[in-house]
Amino acid sequence: MHQSAIVLMVIALTGSAASAFAADPGVKHRQHHQQRRIDEGVRSGELTGQETKDLRKEERGIRQEERAYKSDGKLTRTERKDLHRDLNQASKDIYREKHDDDKRPRAQ
């Protein structure tokens, strides 16, 4: 095998290992699930326009925070815990907004 081929393989393996280390399927799954809950709240009328806007902004902030944490190619235990703490809060916020008395007026 040529030395250049070996170097390319090492680079490819290192890059995929770093990105695999940075990945957290639990975080991605929760983000997707929470986005679905917001969408359901919009469809059902449980969320007003302002509530929807605020919840989506909170979710966007978590995604930005996740990207910043992963920018060095790894997601530390502390960073992962912080993301899950933020996702827990967002989940509570979604529940609270969907179950309060504020409802979007239905179109006639």
C-alpha angles and dihedrals in degrees: 000000000000118000091239090056090051091049091050091050092050091050092048093048093045092049094049091046091051093049091045089052090050093049119096112184090190092061093047092048092050092048091051092047093049092049088053091051090053091049090050090050090053093049093047094046092240090122125059121218092259093048090051092049092050094047093048090049090053091050091048090052091054091050090050090049090050092051090050091050092049095045091097091052097255139078111212124213089251092051091048091050090050092051091050091048089053091046090051090054092047090050091053090048091052091050093047094049094045092050102042123098094259110108132174110246111253119239113244 
